[in-house]
Amino acid sequence: MDMQATGLRVFCHRDPFGFGEVDFLLRGTEDFGRLLIQAHPIVFESKDIKDYLGERQAPSFSLKADNTQLLMDELWRIGFRPTEGHGSVGQLGAVEKHLADMRALVFKTPPPK
């Protein structure tokens, strides 16, 4: 399937029973919206590792940048956050306000408006 299909959407759903699984659904349309397309489950194959040494491996699937952003947004929607890195804009704003308040206390200046 051409992953560049129009209207490709990525849907994520967290396991409601807390077993740590996340379901993914890739769905879109083609032929000017007349056909619904959906990715099938990825199938894992077992092969002897010596058959793969030194070979370039094809990706399991590829997404265009805008569809990758949709995936990232979906993961954020269901509660996933980066394990490291900078926080969200809201978190950064809260830290900046806290620092301004601390400076006002330490240096005895009025906090900025």
C-alpha positions as CSV (number, residue, x, y, z in Angstrom):
1,M,0.0,0.0,0.0
2,D,1.2,3.5,-0.7
3,M,1.4,5.2,2.7
4,Q,1.1,8.5,1.0
5,A,-2.7,8.0,0.6
6,T,-4.9,11.0,1.0
7,G,-6.6,11.4,4.4
8,L,-4.4,8.9,6.2
9,R,-5.1,8.9,9.9
10,V,-3.4,7.2,12.8
11,F,-5.6,6.2,15.7
12,C,-4.2,5.1,19.1
13,H,-6.1,3.5,22.0
14,R,-4.7,2.5,25.4
15,D,-5.6,-0.8,26.9
16,P,-8.4,0.0,29.4
17,F,-7.3,-2.8,31.8
18,G,-3.8,-1.4,32.2
19,F,-1.8,-4.3,30.7
20,G,0.4,-1.7,29.0
21,E,-0.7,-2.3,25.4
22,V,-1.5,0.4,22.9
23,D,-3.6,-0.4,19.8
24,F,-2.8,1.4,16.6
25,L,-5.0,1.8,13.5
26,L,-3.8,3.3,10.3
27,R,-6.7,4.2,8.0
28,G,-7.3,6.5,5.1
29,T,-8.9,6.9,1.7
30,E,-7.8,6.7,-1.9
31,D,-9.4,7.1,-5.3
32,F,-10.7,10.6,-4.3
33,G,-12.4,9.3,-1.1
34,R,-14.2,6.4,-2.8
35,L,-12.2,3.7,-1.2
36,L,-11.4,3.1,2.5
37,I,-7.9,1.7,3.1
38,Q,-6.6,0.2,6.3
39,A,-3.3,-1.2,7.3
40,H,-3.2,-4.9,8.2
41,P,-1.5,-6.1,11.4
42,I,2.3,-6.3,11.1
43,V,3.5,-9.9,11.0
44,F,6.8,-10.9,12.6
45,E,9.0,-13.5,11.0
46,S,11.8,-15.5,12.7
47,K,14.9,-16.0,10.6
48,D,18.4,-17.1,11.5
49,I,20.4,-14.0,12.5
50,K,23.4,-15.0,10.3
51,D,21.1,-14.5,7.2
52,Y,20.8,-10.8,8.0
53,L,24.3,-9.8,9.1
54,G,25.5,-6.9,7.0
55,E,22.3,-6.5,5.1
56,R,20.3,-3.3,5.0
57,Q,16.8,-3.9,6.4
58,A,13.7,-2.4,4.9
59,P,11.5,-0.5,7.3
60,S,8.4,-2.1,8.6
61,F,6.5,0.9,7.4
62,S,7.1,4.6,6.6
63,L,5.0,7.7,7.2
64,K,5.3,11.1,5.7
65,A,6.2,13.9,8.2
66,D,2.6,15.2,8.5
67,N,1.3,11.7,9.3
68,T,4.2,11.1,11.8
69,Q,3.0,14.3,13.5
70,L,-0.5,12.9,13.6
71,L,0.9,9.8,15.3
72,M,2.8,11.9,17.8
73,D,-0.3,13.9,18.6
74,E,-2.4,10.8,19.1
75,L,0.2,9.3,21.5
76,W,0.2,12.6,23.4
77,R,-3.6,12.5,23.5
78,I,-3.6,9.1,25.2
79,G,-1.0,10.2,27.8
80,F,2.4,9.4,26.4
81,R,5.2,11.9,27.0
82,P,8.9,11.9,26.1
83,T,11.0,10.2,28.9
84,E,13.6,12.9,28.5
85,G,13.8,16.4,27.0
86,H,12.0,19.6,27.6
87,G,8.6,19.8,29.1
88,S,5.5,21.2,27.4
89,V,4.9,24.9,26.8
90,G,2.6,25.0,29.8
91,Q,5.2,23.4,32.1
92,L,7.8,25.8,30.9
93,G,5.5,28.7,31.6
94,A,4.8,27.5,35.1
95,V,8.6,27.2,35.8
96,E,9.3,30.6,34.5
97,K,6.6,32.2,36.7
98,H,8.0,30.3,39.7
99,L,11.5,31.5,39.0
100,A,10.2,35.1,38.7
101,D,8.4,34.8,42.1
102,M,11.6,33.3,43.7
103,R,13.7,36.2,42.3
104,A,11.2,38.7,43.7
105,L,11.5,37.1,47.1
106,V,15.2,36.8,47.1
107,F,16.0,40.2,45.6
108,K,13.0,42.0,47.2
109,T,11.7,43.3,44.0
110,P,8.1,43.3,42.9
111,P,7.2,40.3,40.7
112,P,6.8,41.0,37.0
113,K,3.2,41.5,35.8
